[in-house]
Amino acid sequence: MQNKLILLSILLLGTLTLAAQGSGSSKSKSKDRFREKDDRRYPVKIDNPANLNQPGTDYAPVIYDNGILFVSARGKKGPKSDRTGETFEAHYLSTFDRAGNLVAATKFEFNASKKSDFHEGPVAFTRDFKTAFVTRNNNDDGVLRGGKNGKSSMKIYQMSYGFPDWTPPIDLPFNSDDYSCMHPSLSVDEKWLFFASDMPGGSGGFDLYAVERLGENQWGEPINLGPGINTEKQDLFPFMSQYGSLFFASNGRSNSLGGMDIYFVNNPLNKEDEKEVVNLGEPFNTPDDEYSFITDPDGHTGYFASNRKQNNYGKTDIYYFSAPRGLEGTGKPETNRAKISVIDDKTGLPLQGAEIRIFQPTDDGFISGNNDFYDFDYEPDPDRPDVFTFKLVRKDAKDMGKPDLYANAEGYAQTDFTRYRNYLVMVSAKGYTSRDRFMVVDSDDELNLSFKMKEAPPCLRAGGVVLTTEHNTRIANASIRFEHRATGAIETARTTRNGEFDVCLSKDGEWIAKVELKGFRAETYRVNASRGNAAYDEIRLKPLTEGLTVAETMPLANGLLEGSVFILDKIFYEKDKATLNQGAVRHLEAWLQHMSNYPEMEIEITAHTDVRGDEQMNMVLTEVRAKNAKTYLVAKGINEARIKAVGKGETQPRNHCVESAECSDEEHQQNNRLEIKIKRLGPPKT
């Protein structure tokens, strides 16, 4: 029992003293049952992700953009709580890599300039991640405040993100110095905020409440969710799923497996007296404590916290679950039927067989879905041949894999879009220019999307691949100059990192193509361009130096030379933040391939900022950013001795934006970057 009380005081973030509770039955007016057992063919699986948990307390996960934000007391430095002996709880962020695995977590600060240390607690975000509701100790500009009993309560503070940082926290009107409000969660339409509170008039300890968002910084009166959900003991950690089921933790229900258990109830705002409250049962709940449960939008995967003793890393760990068929008895996401029509822009005739691909954009411009939207490439700087810009390139539709839908004989296809999600619909058809449309599904109206396709401009396509003569090594960044024999017209192309090129020639007839790259002998060949006949050629270049081995030829061919510097494009850090966004993760994944192909490669990662902000703080910030990038690569299996991490602060801007210059936000952002320099290459894998 003593351990239970200690854990519960941790859940309440050290500000509350639990009153002794009677051992009588709950006063809840509800029908309690256990979740139905899983189909043996599709069992629920529980895993403890090592990259999330460390010794100590980890809990309160929430989905944040491309990762999981959570609360942890893992800090090794700084003031400690007298109650727990751990450092004050803070937020940490672990991002997903391209395979969907979580990488090592880094500290996340909403307000880097906050003036004192206090507990940071559970968070809720709006769908665009631009507004956050954060649990914190009651404070006034960093100074802790107490209520009538002299103790500091917990409050929910609202913050908004607007470049370059989060706004100062706003104390919500239903908070109080004399009782606590905490553990926020938003409904899918973002009209209701659910939370836990011990305000007067509840059923016992902490009850669950909902408050309506009436407008910008306008709120209704909190509504107690009633005796069908709340008990005379502790009801905490509400999570409102996107499919209408409210999950929460309670130690006051008659069918508990012990300690805090996780429950769910559908339609929690329904005013009927009797509600069916379902205990998730095993393997979620145990005789120990489970709480802070969340799921993905479809309810097939999610996370929760537990202090169970098996397979744990610390006092309390965050566990991952997968439920292939969802959780029996929960609600279903609301959907809108959508009709997607595809017609010829000139004739209005339907385009049967048009390919339709559906993606879900993320906040930083990246795309998730059934197909991979991006490939990566790198281009040399025309003024500095040893410097490359490493970038993500949107693929052609033909390279994106199988479409999600095809237009039928009448030129349309039907599908369902889940409400309150963003989508990018891309349509392509042979002989037409691809089109795409961004859309937000935020009402219950049926959707009708019409794509009028324009014929693609004439294209006499010429492509091919450039390789070395002896070893078949593909040659990146070779330049190809096409000259039309009859008119002297010029077209140019460049090979990608895979040695491939693709160009549209403007005139039919014979062209003379010249292929060049430093370190190789130039080659010329003829191309006969004609309509309906795509030319494809294999061109081989001979190194200037005779008798080179594969290991000696590859660096010449792919540009990975000792001393080469690669600028990682689209690494747009938020001001005063060191966490990796999805852009950084995608770029670093490409470097994992290089470092795997060259087992002895050693690199130096250098982080830079723009000139805004304090000079010394910028230096520290870049040191942390470089270290985080190194941590990611090490977590993926690269020996840390092969990576040096360096911070340069604001000392080396890549453009004219020095201290005295007037620059736009976009120009300043170009200086917030990572650069990777190859210090040692070594031989490639055999």
C-alpha positions in Angstrom: 0.0 0.0 0.0 2.8 2.4 0.8 4.2 2.0 -2.8 0.8 2.8 -4.2 0.6 6.0 -2.2 4.1 7.0 -3.3 3.2 6.4 -7.0 0.0 8.3 -6.7 1.8 11.3 -5.3 4.2 11.1 -8.2 1.1 11.2 -10.5 0.0 14.3 -8.9 3.4 15.9 -9.5 4.2 16.3 -5.8 1.7 19.0 -4.9 -1.1 17.0 -3.4 -1.6 14.8 -0.3 -3.9 11.9 -0.9 -6.7 11.7 1.7 -7.3 8.3 3.2 -10.1 6.6 1.2 -12.7 4.2 2.6 -12.8 0.6 1.4 -16.4 0.7 0.6 -17.9 0.2 -2.9 -17.9 2.9 -5.5 -20.8 5.3 -5.7 -20.4 5.3 -9.5 -23.7 4.8 -11.4 -22.4 2.7 -14.3 -22.3 -0.8 -15.7 -18.7 -2.0 -15.3 -17.2 -4.8 -17.4 -13.9 -6.1 -18.7 -12.8 -5.7 -22.4 -13.6 -8.8 -24.4 -10.7 -11.2 -24.8 -8.6 -10.8 -28.0 -8.9 -13.0 -31.0 -6.0 -15.4 -30.6 -5.1 -14.8 -34.2 -4.7 -11.1 -33.6 -3.4 -10.7 -30.0 -2.5 -7.4 -28.4 1.2 -7.0 -28.0 3.0 -5.0 -25.3 6.6 -3.8 -25.7 8.9 -1.5 -23.6 10.7 0.8 -26.0 14.2 1.2 -24.7 14.7 4.6 -26.5 11.9 6.1 -24.4 12.7 4.9 -20.9 15.5 5.4 -18.5 15.9 4.8 -14.7 13.5 7.0 -12.9 9.9 8.1 -13.8 8.7 8.3 -17.4 5.0 8.8 -18.2 2.3 11.0 -19.9 3.1 10.3 -23.6 1.4 12.4 -26.2 1.7 12.4 -30.0 3.6 15.6 -31.1 4.1 16.1 -34.8 6.7 13.4 -35.8 7.3 11.9 -32.4 6.2 11.2 -28.8 6.4 14.0 -26.2 6.4 12.7 -22.6 7.2 13.7 -19.0 10.4 12.4 -17.3 12.5 12.9 -14.2 15.6 11.6 -15.9 17.7 14.8 -15.6 21.0 14.2 -13.9 21.7 17.9 -13.1 19.6 20.5 -11.4 17.5 20.8 -8.3 15.7 17.7 -7.0 12.4 17.1 -5.5 12.5 16.5 -1.7 9.6 14.0 -2.1 10.9 11.7 -4.9 14.7 12.4 -4.8 14.6 12.8 -8.6 15.1 16.0 -10.5 12.0 18.1 -11.4 9.9 16.5 -14.1 10.5 17.9 -17.6 9.3 17.3 -21.1 11.3 15.1 -23.5 10.7 14.4 -27.2 11.5 11.2 -29.1 11.0 11.3 -32.9 10.2 8.6 -35.4 12.6 7.5 -38.0 11.6 6.5 -41.5 10.8 3.0 -40.4 8.5 4.2 -37.6 11.0 3.5 -34.8 11.5 5.9 -31.9 15.0 7.4 -31.6 16.7 8.5 -28.4 14.8 11.3 -26.6 16.0 14.9 -26.1 14.8 17.5 -23.7 12.0 19.8 -25.0 11.4 23.3 -23.6 8.2 25.2 -24.2 9.7 28.4 -22.7 13.5 28.4 -22.8 13.5 31.6 -20.8 11.3 30.5 -17.8 12.7 31.9 -14.7 12.6 29.0 -12.2 12.5 25.3 -12.0 9.1 23.6 -11.4 7.4 20.4 -12.5 6.3 20.2 -16.1 3.3 17.8 -16.5 1.0 16.2 -19.1 0.3 18.1 -22.3 -2.4 18.3 -25.0 -2.0 19.8 -28.5 -4.3 21.0 -31.1 -4.2 19.0 -34.4 -1.8 21.5 -36.0 0.5 21.4 -32.9 0.4 25.2 -32.8 -1.5 25.4 -29.5 -0.5 23.5 -26.3 -2.2 23.0 -23.0 0.4 22.3 -20.4 0.2 21.1 -16.8 2.5 23.0 -14.5 2.9 24.0 -10.8 0.9 27.2 -10.1 3.3 30.0 -10.8 3.3 33.7 -11.7 6.2 34.4 -14.2 8.3 31.6 -12.6 7.4 32.4 -9.0 5.6 29.5 -7.3 2.2 30.5 -5.7 0.3 28.8 -2.9 -3.4 28.7 -2.1 -5.2 29.1 1.2 -3.6 26.0 2.6 -0.1 27.2 1.6 0.4 24.5 -0.9 1.0 25.0 -4.7 -1.7 23.6 -6.8 -1.4 22.4 -10.4 -2.8 24.5 -13.3 -3.3 24.1 -17.0 -1.6 26.8 -19.1 -2.2 27.6 -22.7 0.6 28.5 -25.1 0.7 29.1 -28.9 3.5 28.7 -31.3 4.2 31.6 -33.6 7.6 32.0 -35.2 10.1 32.1 -33.6 8.9 30.6 -30.3 6.0 29.7 -28.0 4.1 32.5 -26.4 4.1 33.2 -22.7 1.7 30.8 -20.8 -1.9 32.0 -20.2 -3.5 30.9 -16.9 -6.9 29.4 -17.9 -10.0 30.9 -16.2 -11.2 27.8 -14.5 -7.8 27.2 -12.7 -7.6 28.1 -9.0 -4.9 28.7 -6.4 -7.0 26.5 -4.0 -7.4 23.3 -6.1 -5.7 21.6 -9.0 -6.6 21.3 -12.7 -4.3 19.0 -14.7 -3.9 16.3 -17.3 -5.6 18.0 -20.3 -6.9 16.3 -23.4 -8.8 17.8 -26.4 -11.8 16.3 -28.2 -11.2 15.6 -31.9 -13.2 18.6 -33.0 -11.2 20.7 -30.4 -14.4 22.1 -28.9 -14.0 20.4 -25.5 -11.0 20.2 -23.1 -11.1 17.2 -20.7 -9.1 17.4 -17.5 -8.8 16.1 -13.9 -9.5 18.2 -10.9 -10.1 18.1 -7.2 -12.3 21.2 -7.2 -15.1 21.3 -4.7 -18.3 19.4 -5.5 -16.7 16.3 -6.9 -17.3 12.7 -6.1 -14.2 12.2 -4.0 -10.6 12.7 -4.7 -9.9 13.8 -8.3 -12.8 13.7 -10.8 -12.8 14.1 -14.6 -14.3 17.3 -16.1 -14.9 18.8 -19.5 -15.0 22.5 -20.4 -16.2 23.9 -23.7 -14.0 26.2 -25.8 -16.3 29.0 -26.8 -13.8 31.0 -28.8 -10.3 32.6 -28.7 -9.4 32.5 -25.0 -13.1 32.1 -24.1 -14.3 29.1 -22.0 -17.5 27.8 -20.5 -18.0 26.4 -17.0 -16.4 23.1 -16.2 -18.8 20.1 -16.3 -18.3 17.2 -14.0 -18.6 14.0 -16.0 -20.8 12.6 -13.3 -21.1 9.4 -11.2 -21.3 7.2 -14.2 -17.5 7.9 -14.7 -16.2 9.4 -11.5 -15.7 7.5 -8.3 -15.1 8.4 -4.6 -11.4 7.8 -5.1 -8.9 9.0 -7.8 -9.9 9.4 -11.5 -7.1 10.8 -13.6 -5.4 11.1 -17.0 -8.3 11.5 -19.4 -7.5 10.9 -23.1 -10.2 11.7 -25.6 -9.5 9.5 -28.7 -10.3 10.5 -32.3 -13.0 7.8 -32.4 -15.1 9.1 -29.5 -13.8 6.9 -26.6 -12.6 8.5 -23.4 -9.7 6.6 -21.7 -8.8 7.3 -18.1 -7.1 5.9 -15.1 -9.0 5.1 -11.8 -8.4 3.2 -8.5 -12.0 3.5 -7.4 -13.9 1.0 -9.5 -15.2 -2.4 -8.3 -13.5 -4.4 -11.1 -10.0 -3.2 -10.7 -7.0 -5.5 -11.1 -5.2 -3.5 -8.5 -3.9 0.0 -8.0 -4.7 2.4 -11.0 -6.3 0.6 -13.9 -7.0 2.0 -17.4 -10.7 2.2 -18.4 -12.7 3.6 -21.4 -16.2 4.9 -21.9 -17.9 5.8 -25.2 -19.7 9.2 -25.6 -18.6 10.6 -22.3 -20.6 13.8 -22.7 -23.9 11.8 -23.1 -26.1 12.9 -20.2 -27.6 9.5 -19.6 -27.2 8.4 -16.0 -25.9 4.9 -16.7 -22.7 4.4 -18.8 -20.8 1.3 -19.6 -17.3 1.7 -18.3 -14.9 -0.9 -19.6 -11.7 -2.1 -17.9 -9.0 -2.7 -20.5 -8.0 -5.8 -18.6 -4.9 -7.8 -19.4 -2.3 -7.3 -20.8 -2.8 -3.6 -20.2 -3.7 -3.7 -16.5 -1.9 -5.5 -13.8 -1.9 -5.6 -10.0 0.5 -2.5 -10.3 -0.4 0.9 -11.6 -1.3 1.8 -15.2 -2.3 5.2 -16.5 -1.7 8.0 -19.1 -3.0 5.9 -22.0 -3.1 7.2 -25.6 -3.8 5.7 -29.0 -3.1 6.6 -32.6 -6.0 8.1 -34.6 -7.3 4.6 -35.5 -6.8 2.9 -32.2 -4.5 0.2 -33.5 -1.3 1.4 -31.6 -0.6 3.5 -28.6 1.3 4.1 -25.4 0.7 4.0 -21.6 2.7 4.2 -18.4 3.1 1.5 -15.8 5.2 0.8 -12.7 4.9 -3.0 -13.3 8.0 -4.9 -12.3 8.5 -7.0 -15.4 10.7 -5.9 -18.3 11.2 -2.4 -16.9 14.0 0.2 -17.1 13.0 2.5 -14.2 10.4 3.3 -11.5 7.7 4.0 -14.1 8.1 3.2 -17.8 6.2 4.0 -21.0 4.9 0.9 -22.8 3.9 0.6 -26.5 1.0 -1.6 -27.6 -0.2 -2.8 -30.9 -3.8 -4.0 -31.4 -4.1 -5.2 -35.1 -7.9 -5.0 -35.0 -8.3 -2.2 -32.6 -9.8 -2.4 -29.1 -13.1 -4.2 -29.0 -16.0 -2.0 -27.9 -14.4 1.4 -28.6 -16.0 3.9 -31.0 -15.2 4.4 -34.6 -13.7 7.5 -36.3 -16.2 9.7 -38.1 -15.7 9.6 -41.9 -16.9 11.6 -44.9 -17.7 10.0 -48.2 -15.6 11.5 -51.0 -16.1 11.4 -54.8 -13.0 12.2 -56.8 -13.6 13.0 -60.5 -10.9 13.2 -63.1 -11.7 14.8 -66.6 -9.8 16.2 -69.5 -9.6 20.0 -69.1 -10.4 20.7 -72.8 -13.0 18.1 -73.7 -14.6 17.4 -70.3 -14.4 13.7 -71.0 -13.6 11.3 -68.2 -10.1 9.9 -67.9 -10.5 6.2 -67.1 -7.6 4.7 -65.3 -6.3 7.9 -63.9 -4.1 7.1 -60.8 -5.1 8.6 -57.5 -2.7 8.7 -54.5 -3.7 9.9 -51.0 -1.2 11.3 -48.5 -1.4 12.8 -45.1 0.9 15.9 -44.8 2.7 16.7 -41.5 3.2 20.1 -40.0 6.8 20.5 -41.3 5.8 19.7 -44.9 6.5 16.0 -45.1 4.1 13.4 -46.2 2.9 10.1 -44.8 0.8 7.5 -46.6 1.0 4.2 -48.5 3.7 5.6 -50.8 7.1 7.2 -50.3 6.8 10.8 -51.5 10.4 11.8 -51.4 13.8 10.7 -52.5 17.1 12.3 -51.5 19.8 13.8 -53.7 22.7 16.1 -53.5 24.0 18.8 -55.9 27.4 20.4 -56.0 27.8 24.1 -55.3 28.8 25.7 -58.7 31.4 27.9 -56.9 32.7 25.3 -54.5 32.9 21.8 -56.1 33.7 20.2 -52.7 30.5 21.5 -51.1 27.1 19.8 -51.8 23.6 20.7 -50.9 21.8 17.6 -49.6 18.1 17.8 -50.3 14.8 15.9 -50.5 13.3 15.7 -53.9 9.7 15.0 -54.7 9.3 11.9 -56.8 7.4 11.6 -60.1 4.1 9.7 -59.8 5.5 6.8 -61.7 8.1 6.3 -59.0 5.7 6.4 -56.0 4.5 2.8 -56.1 1.0 1.5 -56.6 -1.9 4.1 -56.5 -4.5 4.0 -53.8 -7.4 4.3 -56.3 -8.0 4.3 -60.1 -10.7 6.3 -61.9 -13.4 4.1 -63.3 -15.0 4.3 -66.8 -17.0 7.4 -65.7 -13.8 9.1 -64.5 -14.3 8.9 -60.8 -13.4 6.9 -57.7 -15.0 6.9 -54.2 -13.3 6.7 -50.8 -13.8 7.7 -47.2 -11.8 10.5 -45.5 -11.5 10.5 -41.7 -12.9 13.7 -40.2 -10.5 16.2 -38.7 -7.5 15.1 -40.7 -5.5 16.8 -43.4 -5.0 15.1 -46.8 -3.0 15.7 -50.0 -4.7 14.1 -53.0 -2.5 13.6 -56.1 -3.9 12.6 -59.5 -1.8 11.5 -62.5 -2.7 10.2 -66.0 -0.5 9.3 -69.0 0.0 12.3 -71.2 -1.2 14.8 -68.6 0.5 17.0 -66.0 0.0 15.7 -62.5 -2.2 17.7 -60.1 -2.6 17.7 -56.4 -4.8 19.3 -53.9 -4.5 19.9 -50.1 -7.7 19.5 -48.1 -8.9 19.7 -44.5 -11.8 17.5 -43.5 -13.5 19.5 -40.8 -17.3 19.2 -41.4 -19.8 16.4 -42.0 -20.4 17.5 -45.7 -20.0 15.0 -48.5 -16.8 15.8 -50.4 -16.7 16.2 -54.2 -13.2 16.7 -55.7 -12.9 17.5 -59.4 -9.5 17.4 -61.1 -9.4 19.0 -64.6 -6.2 17.6 -66.2 -4.2 19.6 -68.7 -2.3 17.8 -71.4 1.4 17.7 -70.7 3.6 19.9 -72.9 5.4 18.1 -75.7 8.3 16.2 -74.3 10.9 14.4 -76.4 12.2 12.4 -73.5 15.8 11.3 -73.3 17.3 9.5 -70.3 19.8 7.0 -69.2 22.4 6.0 -66.7 26.1 7.0 -66.5 28.6 4.4 -65.2 32.3 3.7 -64.9 33.9 1.7 -67.7 35.4 -1.1 -65.7 33.5 -1.5 -62.4 29.9 -0.5 -63.4 29.9 2.1 -60.6 27.1 4.6 -61.1 28.4 8.2 -61.5 26.6 11.0 -59.6 26.5 14.7 -60.6 27.9 14.2 -64.1 26.8 17.1 -66.4 25.2 16.3 -69.8 25.0 19.0 -72.5 22.7 18.3 -75.4 23.1 20.4 -78.7 20.6 20.1 -81.5 22.6 19.6 -84.7 20.2 21.5 -87.0 19.5 24.6 -84.9 22.2 24.7 -82.2 19.6 24.6 -79.4 21.0 23.6 -76.0 19.5 21.5 -73.2 21.3 20.4 -70.0 20.9 17.6 -67.4 22.6 16.2 -64.4 22.8 12.7 -63.1 21.3 12.0 -59.7 23.1 10.2 -56.8 22.0 7.0 -58.6 23.7 8.0 -61.8 20.5 8.4 -63.7 19.2 11.4 -65.8 16.0 12.3 -67.5 15.4 15.3 -69.7 12.9 16.7 -72.2 14.4 17.8 -75.5 12.7 20.7 -77.1 13.1 19.7 -80.8 13.0 16.4 -82.7 15.9 15.3 -84.8 19.5 14.5 -83.9 21.2 15.8 -80.8 24.9 15.5 -79.8 25.3 14.9 -76.0 28.5 15.4 -74.1 28.9 13.8 -70.6 31.5 15.3 -68.2 32.7 14.9 -64.7 36.0 15.9 -63.0 38.3 12.9 -62.8 36.9 11.2 -65.9 37.4 11.5 -69.7 34.4 13.2 -71.4 32.2 11.1 -73.7 29.9 12.1 -76.5 27.0 10.2 -78.1 24.1 10.8 -80.4 20.4 11.0 -79.5 17.6 10.8 -82.1 14.6 12.5 -80.5 11.1 11.8 -81.9 7.6 11.8 -80.5 6.4 8.6 -78.8 9.9 7.2 -78.6 11.7 7.8 -75.3 15.5 7.5 -75.8 17.4 5.6 -73.2 21.2 5.3 -73.2 23.9 3.7 -71.1 27.1 5.9 -71.1 30.4 4.8 -69.6 33.1 7.2 -68.5 36.8 6.1 -68.1 38.8 7.5 -65.1 41.7 9.7 -66.1 44.0 7.6 -63.9 44.6 4.1 -65.3 44.1 0.9 -63.2 42.0 2.3 -60.4 40.4 -0.3 -58.1 36.7 -0.2 -57.1 37.6 1.4 -53.8 39.5 4.1 -55.6 36.8 4.6 -58.3 33.8 4.9 -56.1 34.7 8.3 -54.4 35.3 9.8 -57.8 31.9 8.5 -59.0 29.7 9.4 -56.0 31.4 12.6 -54.8 32.0 11.2 -51.3 35.6 12.5 -51.0 37.6 13.2 -47.9 37.1 16.9 -47.2 33.7 17.1 -48.9 31.0 19.1 -47.1 27.3 18.4 -47.3 24.8 21.1 -46.3 21.6 19.5 -45.1 18.7 21.3 -46.7 15.3 21.8 -45.0 16.7 21.4 -41.5 14.5 24.2 -40.1 15.0 24.3 -36.4 12.6 26.2 -34.2 14.2 29.1 -32.4 16.0 28.0 -29.2 15.1 24.3 -29.8 17.5 21.5 -30.3 15.0 18.7 -31.1 15.2 16.9 -34.5 12.3 17.5 -36.8 11.2 15.1 -39.5 13.4 16.9 -42.0 16.5 16.3 -39.9 15.6 12.6 -39.4 15.1 12.0 -43.1 18.5 13.5 -44.0 20.3 11.6 -41.3 18.7 8.4 -42.5 20.4 9.0 -45.8 23.7 9.4 -44.0 23.2 6.1 -42.3 23.3 4.5 -45.7 26.6 6.2 -46.5 28.2 5.2 -43.2 27.0 1.7 -43.7 28.4 1.5 -47.2 31.7 2.9 -45.9 32.3 1.1 -42.5 35.4 3.2 -41.8 33.9 6.6 -42.7 34.4 9.3 -40.1 32.4 12.5 -40.2 32.1 15.8 -38.4 28.6 17.2 -37.8 28.6 20.9 -37.4 25.5 22.9 -36.3 24.9 26.6 -37.0 22.3 29.2 -36.0 21.4 32.6 -37.3 22.5 35.8 -35.6 19.3 36.4 -33.7 19.3 35.8 -30.0 22.1 35.7 -27.4 25.5 34.8 -28.9 26.5 32.5 -26.0 23.1 30.8 -25.9 23.4 30.2 -29.7 26.8 28.6 -29.2 25.4 26.2 -26.5 22.3 25.5 -28.7 24.4 24.4 -31.7 26.5 22.2 -29.5 23.3 20.4 -28.3 21.9 20.2 -31.9 25.1 18.6 -33.2 25.1 16.2 -30.2 21.5 15.2 -30.8 22.3 14.4 -34.5 25.2 12.3 -33.4 23.0 10.6 -30.8 20.5 9.7 -33.5 23.2 8.0 -35.7 24.7 6.2 -32.7 21.3 4.9 -31.7 20.9 3.5 -35.2 24.2 1.5 -34.8 27.0 3.8 -35.8 30.1 3.7 -33.6 30.3 7.0 -31.7 34.0 7.1 -32.3 33.3 7.7 -36.0 31.3 11.0 -35.4 32.5 14.3 -34.0 29.8 16.8 -33.0 30.6 20.5 -33.1 28.6 23.7 -32.5 29.6 26.9 -34.3 26.8 29.1 -33.0 26.2 32.2 -35.2 29.8 32.6 -36.2 29.5 31.2 -39.8 26.4 32.4 -41.6 26.0 31.0 -45.1 24.4 34.2 -46.5 24.5 38.0 -46.0 22.5 37.9 -42.7 25.0 39.2 -40.3 24.2 41.1 -37.1 23.7 44.5 -38.8 21.7 43.2 -41.9 18.0 43.3 -42.4 16.8 39.9 -43.4 13.5 38.0 -43.6 12.7 35.1 -41.4 13.3 32.7 -44.4 16.7 34.2 -45.0 17.6 33.9 -41.3 16.4 30.3 -41.4 18.9 29.3 -44.0 21.6 29.8 -41.4 19.9 27.3 -39.0 21.5 24.3 -40.5 23.5 21.1 -40.1 26.7 20.5 -42.1 28.4 17.1 -42.5 32.1 16.9 -43.4 33.8 13.7 -44.4 37.0 13.6 -42.3 37.9 10.0 -43.4 36.4 7.8 -46.1 38.0 4.4 -46.0 37.2 1.6 -48.4 33.6 0.7 -49.3 32.0 -2.6 -48.4 33.0 -5.4 -50.8 
